[in-house]
């Protein structure tokens, strides 16, 4: 009877020892595999391996130290890749005339390249990439206003007033001629909606829509005073 009890205990002890040795030996094996992958230029694969090793033995100082090194490499390499991708996307967007997307991707690329550490071996590349990105930003600022102005003018001529206004809205620093066109469009849309509101003054939505557009007419517009007068009349409808 004692033999029957002792045997399972012995087997369990052997299994426990084997498992302990396997786990404690496995983390070093993964460490060596990670080193090999890094030597081959695969820092992402190496980082995955060392992360697995750390899960097996969170107290292995050798693994912890190497994990920190690899994380630094992966973090900075990822930032550079993101910056390059943003630059490529922005240039493609500019060629298609989509300066809003180009500006967005350039902003993201600049943020990514700014995250590259000066201690990273690829930092000089990051500095050069940053200079190129700034040139692309200058190009967007130079080309976008005229491109959007011409497109807005085209849409306005076709009677697509709201699309025209939204197109001009992409320009962050509009020139006087752009502001003038935006005022004309806003006044045109506001007056059209004003006429509809006059027909049915009880339609609160139509009244508010008209107010919203007329309120976009700037003080420099010759229609500014008339727009304000119409707004006052429309607001009276909302009180009733």
ABEGO torsion letter per residue (X at the ends): XAAAAAAAAAAAAAAAAAAAAAAAAAAAAAAAAAAAAAAAGBAAAAAAAAAAAAAABAABAAAAAAAAAAAAAAAAAAAAAAAAAAAAAAAAAAAAGBAAAAAAAAAAAAAAAAABBAABAAAAAAAAAAAAAAAAAAAAAAAAAAAAAAAAAAAAAAGBAAAAAAAAAABABBBAAAAAAAAAAAAAAAAAAAAAAAABAABAAAAAAAAAAAAABBAABAAAAAAAAAAAAAAAAAAX
